[in-house]
Amino acid sequence: MTSALVLLLVGGFLLGGAWSVWRTDEDNPERGGPQVAMAVVLLLAALIATAAGLLRF
């Protein structure tokens, strides 16, 4: 396994985490500030890891 592949896998994992945090429950459809902030942080980390993985190829 190369480091580029590991970075791409980490980016995908973080993207899935961002999607999981962004989703709302059926009982409480409102998003709070911390939920939005965490989703944005995870999305940025996923984009950085994916870009780094692509650049390592």
N, C-alpha and C positions, 0 to 999 in steps of 0.2 A: 504494500500500500504506500503510495506516495503522499507527501504532505498536501499536494493539491487536492487529491481525492478526499483526504480527511477534512480539509477546509470546506469542500463542497458538501460533504455529509453533515458537518456541523452547521453550515448555513441552512440546509434543509431542515434540520432538527429545530433550529431557532425560528425558522419561518413557521413551522408547525406550532411551536409554542406561542408565537405572536397571534396566530389564527385562533388558537384555543383561548387565549386571554381576551381577544377581541369579541368573540361570540358572546351573546347575551342569553340569559336564562329565559324560559317561557314565563316564569313567575315574576321576574323583575327585569323588564326589557330595557331599563335605563342603564347607561354606562356612567360610572363614576370617574372622577379625575384620576385617581391612582390606576384604575383599569386602563384608561387611555394612555397614560404615561408609560405603563409597563409594556403595553402592546407596541408603542412607538419605539421604545428602547430595544425590545427584542427584534423588531423589524429592521432597525438600523444595524444592529449586530449581525443579523442574517445577511443583509446586503453587503456589509463589509467583509464578512467571511466568504461569501460567494464570490465577490469581486477578487479577493485575494487568491482564492482557489483557481479562478480562471486565469489570473495573471501568472500563477505559478506553472500552469501548463505551458 
